[in-house]
């Protein structure tokens, strides 16, 4: 009797668990449908893909568009040995430990995976990489430009209309408007460029021009010139994923056009939104601290190290050049 009772209990428990699992799956499916299909149609009333919502890339392109191995930091210096692999984090980042490391990546550059720089432009790229702290516009909170704004590690929001598509980015309060109708171009070159789009079937194609040539593509020093022209393609993969592809043309900087591609994912958080990232205020000490009459940030002391900072003002026109890069 005791064995029968225990066996009966086990069978009953398994049956209950099975029913519970089925009910649970059903409920999850219902909730997913309620949050997705019922509240967010896959298409707009005019039959276009519904890109309305908050989106974000999930890759390492903002570190370096090209394939790269992981390394201890963006700023490195020679270690005990002279080999490249033996370099160690430099003083500006060594106190951050593993948090300052650069994750490896397979890259997003299509074809052979390399950016086809002209020889003179490749030298500039290498100098940019060696002088990342002084040259990267991101550190100064300048507008990120396109396409960099699309794959920075921050969400962005798309608001889609019939003749305009607006994108809002948290970083640097950046924004762009994609014009689907005829408009007059901007009066001057810009960081974010001038975007004019059209629909080719279910793909949004955007031509972006009028850049000022001051943007980078990533933290590795990959840069662009004033002759830059982009052709972006936004193609729905699912209602919650977009295949984003950009062909980059700049004959003054590259030997031929080249393309990057990646998925963009819809943020499915219940309260997904774009929160302000006030990097202008965050960068004030970095940007202007060396101009103070009395230095404010001089020393930091932890349990295992002391970091002392001496600010300097570049002489003459070099000061203005530092801000203008």
C-alpha positions as CSV (number, residue, x, y, z in Angstrom):
1,X,0.0,0.0,0.0
2,X,2.8,2.4,0.9
3,X,4.6,1.8,-2.4
4,X,1.3,2.2,-4.4
5,X,0.6,5.5,-2.6
6,X,4.1,6.9,-3.3
7,X,3.8,5.8,-6.9
8,X,0.3,7.4,-7.2
9,X,1.7,10.6,-5.7
10,X,4.5,10.7,-8.2
11,X,2.2,10.2,-11.2
12,X,-0.2,12.8,-9.9
13,X,2.7,15.3,-9.4
14,X,4.0,14.6,-12.9
15,X,0.6,15.1,-14.4
16,X,0.2,18.4,-12.5
17,X,3.6,19.5,-13.6
18,X,2.8,18.7,-17.2
19,X,-0.5,20.6,-17.2
20,X,1.2,23.5,-15.4
21,X,3.9,23.6,-18.0
22,X,1.3,23.6,-20.9
23,X,-0.7,26.4,-19.1
24,X,2.5,28.3,-18.5
25,X,3.6,28.1,-22.1
26,X,0.1,29.1,-23.2
27,X,0.2,32.1,-20.9
28,X,3.6,33.2,-22.1
29,X,2.5,32.9,-25.7
30,X,-0.6,34.9,-24.9
31,X,1.5,37.6,-23.1
32,X,4.0,37.7,-26.0
33,X,1.2,38.1,-28.5
34,X,-0.4,40.8,-26.4
35,X,2.8,42.8,-26.2
36,X,3.7,42.2,-29.9
37,X,1.0,41.5,-32.5
38,X,-1.9,43.1,-30.7
39,X,-0.2,46.3,-29.6
40,X,2.4,46.7,-32.4
41,X,1.3,45.7,-35.9
42,X,4.1,44.5,-38.2
43,X,3.1,47.1,-40.9
44,X,2.0,50.7,-40.9
45,X,-1.4,51.6,-42.4
46,X,0.3,52.3,-45.7
47,X,1.8,48.8,-45.9
48,X,5.3,49.7,-44.9
49,X,7.4,47.8,-42.3
50,X,6.7,49.2,-38.9
51,X,10.0,50.5,-37.6
52,X,8.4,52.5,-34.8
53,X,10.0,51.8,-31.4
54,X,13.2,51.7,-29.5
55,X,16.2,49.9,-31.1
56,X,19.7,48.9,-30.3
57,X,22.7,47.2,-31.9
58,X,24.2,44.2,-30.0
59,X,27.8,43.9,-31.2
60,X,31.3,45.4,-30.8
61,X,31.3,47.6,-33.9
62,X,31.6,50.8,-31.7
63,X,35.0,49.5,-30.6
64,X,36.3,48.7,-34.1
65,X,34.4,47.9,-37.3
66,X,37.1,45.5,-38.4
67,X,37.8,42.1,-36.8
68,X,40.0,42.4,-33.8
69,X,41.2,40.4,-30.9
70,X,40.5,41.3,-27.2
71,X,43.1,43.5,-25.6
72,X,43.6,45.0,-22.1
73,X,42.7,48.6,-23.0
74,X,42.2,51.2,-25.7
75,X,45.4,52.9,-24.6
76,X,48.5,50.7,-24.4
77,X,52.2,51.0,-23.8
78,X,55.2,48.8,-24.0
79,X,55.6,46.1,-21.4
80,X,58.6,44.0,-20.3
81,X,59.1,42.9,-23.9
82,X,58.9,44.8,-27.1
83,X,56.4,42.6,-28.8
84,X,53.0,43.9,-29.7
85,X,51.2,41.2,-27.7
86,X,53.3,42.1,-24.6
87,X,51.9,45.6,-24.3
88,X,50.1,46.6,-21.1
89,X,47.4,49.2,-20.3
90,X,48.7,52.7,-20.2
91,X,48.4,55.0,-17.2
92,X,45.0,56.6,-18.3
93,X,43.2,53.2,-18.1
94,X,45.3,50.9,-15.9
95,X,43.3,51.8,-12.7
96,X,40.1,50.4,-14.4
97,X,41.4,46.9,-14.6
98,X,39.3,44.5,-16.7
99,X,36.5,47.2,-17.1
100,X,38.9,49.0,-19.5
101,X,39.4,46.0,-21.7
102,X,38.4,45.9,-25.4
103,X,36.2,42.8,-26.3
104,X,37.2,40.9,-29.4
105,X,35.0,40.8,-32.5
106,X,34.5,39.1,-35.8
107,X,33.9,42.5,-37.3
108,X,31.1,44.0,-39.4
109,X,33.0,45.0,-42.6
110,X,31.8,42.8,-45.5
111,X,33.9,41.1,-48.1
112,X,37.5,40.6,-46.9
113,X,36.8,42.4,-43.6
114,X,39.2,45.2,-44.3
115,X,38.6,48.9,-44.8
116,X,40.2,49.9,-48.2
117,X,42.1,53.0,-47.0
118,X,44.4,54.9,-49.4
119,X,48.0,54.7,-48.1
120,X,48.0,58.3,-46.8
121,X,44.6,57.8,-45.1
122,X,45.8,54.6,-43.4
123,X,48.6,56.5,-41.8
124,X,46.1,58.9,-40.3
125,X,44.0,56.0,-39.1
126,X,47.0,54.5,-37.3
127,X,47.8,57.9,-35.7
128,X,44.2,58.3,-34.6
129,X,44.4,54.9,-32.9
130,X,47.6,55.8,-31.1
131,X,46.1,59.1,-29.9
132,X,42.6,57.9,-29.1
133,X,42.1,60.0,-26.0
134,X,43.0,63.3,-27.7
135,X,41.3,62.6,-31.0
136,X,38.1,60.5,-30.7
137,X,35.1,62.9,-31.1
138,X,33.1,60.5,-28.8
139,X,35.2,61.4,-25.8
140,X,34.4,65.1,-26.4
141,X,30.7,64.4,-26.7
142,X,30.6,65.7,-30.3
143,X,27.6,64.5,-32.4
144,X,28.4,60.9,-33.3
145,X,27.5,61.1,-37.0
146,X,26.0,58.4,-39.2
147,X,26.5,55.5,-39.2
148,X,28.2,55.5,-35.8
149,X,25.1,56.7,-33.9
150,X,23.3,53.5,-35.1
151,X,25.6,51.0,-33.3
152,X,26.8,52.9,-30.3
153,X,26.0,51.1,-27.1
154,X,22.9,53.2,-26.4
155,X,19.3,52.7,-27.5
156,X,17.7,55.0,-30.1
157,X,14.1,55.6,-31.0
158,X,12.4,55.6,-34.4
159,X,9.2,57.6,-35.0
160,X,7.9,56.8,-38.5
161,X,5.6,59.0,-40.6
162,X,4.5,58.9,-44.2
163,X,7.0,61.5,-45.5
164,X,9.5,61.8,-42.5
165,X,11.2,59.3,-40.3
166,X,12.7,60.8,-37.1
167,X,15.4,59.1,-35.0
168,X,16.4,60.2,-31.5
169,X,19.6,59.1,-29.9
170,X,20.5,59.3,-26.2
171,X,24.1,60.1,-26.7
172,X,24.8,63.9,-27.1
173,X,21.1,64.5,-27.6
174,X,21.7,63.6,-31.3
175,X,18.8,63.3,-33.8
176,X,18.3,62.8,-37.5
177,X,15.4,63.2,-39.9
178,X,15.1,61.0,-42.9
179,X,13.2,62.9,-45.6
180,X,11.0,60.8,-47.8
181,X,9.9,63.8,-49.9
182,X,11.9,66.5,-51.7
183,X,13.5,69.0,-49.4
184,X,16.2,71.7,-49.7
185,X,19.6,70.6,-48.4
186,X,21.3,72.0,-45.3
187,X,23.1,75.4,-45.6
188,X,26.4,73.9,-44.4
189,X,28.1,70.5,-43.9
190,X,27.0,68.7,-40.7
191,X,28.1,66.0,-38.3
192,X,24.9,64.0,-38.8
193,X,24.6,64.5,-42.6
194,X,21.5,65.1,-44.7
195,X,19.3,62.0,-45.1
196,X,16.9,61.4,-48.0
197,X,15.1,58.1,-48.2
198,X,12.9,56.1,-50.4
199,X,11.2,52.7,-50.2
200,X,12.3,49.8,-52.5
201,X,9.7,47.2,-51.7
202,X,10.0,46.5,-48.0
203,X,13.5,48.0,-47.7
204,X,14.1,51.6,-46.7
205,X,17.0,53.0,-48.7
206,X,18.6,56.2,-47.4
207,X,21.2,58.4,-49.1
208,X,23.2,60.5,-46.6
209,X,25.5,63.3,-47.7
210,X,26.7,66.8,-46.6
211,X,29.1,65.5,-43.9
212,X,31.7,67.8,-42.4
213,X,34.4,65.1,-42.3
214,X,35.1,65.3,-38.6
215,X,33.5,62.1,-37.5
216,X,35.0,58.7,-36.7
217,X,33.3,55.3,-37.3
218,X,34.5,53.7,-34.0
219,X,37.0,53.9,-31.2
220,X,39.8,52.4,-33.2
221,X,40.4,55.6,-35.2
222,X,38.6,54.6,-38.4
223,X,37.6,58.0,-39.9
224,X,35.8,59.7,-42.8
225,X,36.3,62.7,-45.0
226,X,34.1,65.5,-46.4
227,X,33.5,63.5,-49.6
228,X,31.7,60.8,-47.6
229,X,28.5,59.5,-49.0
230,X,26.4,56.7,-47.4
231,X,23.7,54.4,-48.8
232,X,21.8,52.8,-45.9
233,X,19.4,49.9,-46.3
234,X,16.9,49.0,-43.5
235,X,15.3,45.6,-44.3
236,X,13.0,43.9,-41.8
237,X,14.2,40.4,-40.7
238,X,11.3,39.9,-38.3
239,X,8.9,42.5,-36.7
240,X,11.6,42.9,-34.0
241,X,14.8,42.9,-36.0
242,X,16.2,45.0,-38.9
243,X,19.1,44.1,-41.1
244,X,21.1,47.3,-41.3
245,X,23.5,47.7,-44.2
246,X,25.6,50.7,-45.1
247,X,27.7,51.2,-48.2
248,X,30.4,53.8,-47.6
249,X,31.9,55.9,-50.5
250,X,34.7,58.5,-50.1
251,X,37.2,58.5,-53.0
252,X,39.5,60.9,-51.1
253,X,39.9,58.4,-48.2
254,X,39.2,54.9,-49.6
255,X,40.3,53.2,-52.8
256,X,36.8,51.8,-53.3
257,X,33.3,51.7,-51.7
258,X,33.0,49.3,-48.8
259,X,30.1,48.0,-46.8
260,X,29.2,47.2,-43.2
261,X,26.2,45.2,-42.1
262,X,24.6,44.1,-38.8
263,X,21.2,43.4,-37.2
264,X,19.4,46.0,-35.1
265,X,17.1,44.7,-32.4
266,X,13.9,46.1,-31.0
267,X,14.0,46.7,-27.2
268,X,11.1,44.6,-25.9
269,X,11.2,46.0,-22.4
270,X,7.7,47.0,-21.2
271,X,8.9,50.6,-20.6
272,X,11.5,50.8,-23.3
273,X,12.5,54.4,-24.0
274,X,15.5,56.6,-24.8
275,X,16.8,58.2,-21.6
276,X,19.0,61.3,-21.7
277,X,22.7,60.7,-21.6
278,X,24.0,64.2,-20.7
279,X,27.6,63.5,-22.0
280,X,28.1,67.3,-22.6
281,X,28.1,67.8,-18.9
282,X,30.0,64.6,-18.3
283,X,32.8,65.8,-20.6
284,X,33.2,69.3,-19.2
285,X,36.2,68.5,-17.0
286,X,37.8,66.5,-19.7
287,X,37.2,69.3,-22.3
288,X,37.9,72.4,-20.2
289,X,39.6,71.3,-17.0
290,X,43.0,72.3,-18.3
291,X,41.8,75.9,-18.7
292,X,40.9,76.4,-15.0
293,X,43.0,78.9,-13.1
294,X,43.4,76.3,-10.4
295,X,43.4,72.7,-11.3
296,X,40.4,70.9,-9.8
297,X,41.1,67.2,-10.5
298,X,44.7,66.5,-9.5
299,X,44.9,63.2,-7.6
300,X,43.1,60.0,-6.9
301,X,44.2,57.4,-4.4
302,X,43.0,53.8,-4.1
303,X,44.1,50.9,-2.1
304,X,46.8,49.8,-4.5
305,X,47.7,52.9,-6.6
306,X,47.8,56.6,-6.7
307,X,47.0,58.5,-9.9
308,X,48.2,62.0,-10.2
309,X,47.2,64.3,-13.1
310,X,48.9,67.3,-14.5
311,X,46.9,69.2,-17.0
312,X,48.5,71.2,-19.7
313,X,47.4,73.8,-22.3
314,X,48.7,73.2,-25.8
315,X,50.5,76.3,-27.0
316,X,49.1,78.7,-29.7
317,X,47.0,77.3,-32.4
318,X,47.5,73.7,-31.1
319,X,44.9,74.5,-28.4
320,X,42.2,75.3,-31.0
321,X,43.3,72.3,-33.1
322,X,42.6,70.0,-30.2
323,X,39.0,71.1,-30.0
324,X,38.5,71.2,-33.7
325,X,39.5,67.5,-34.4
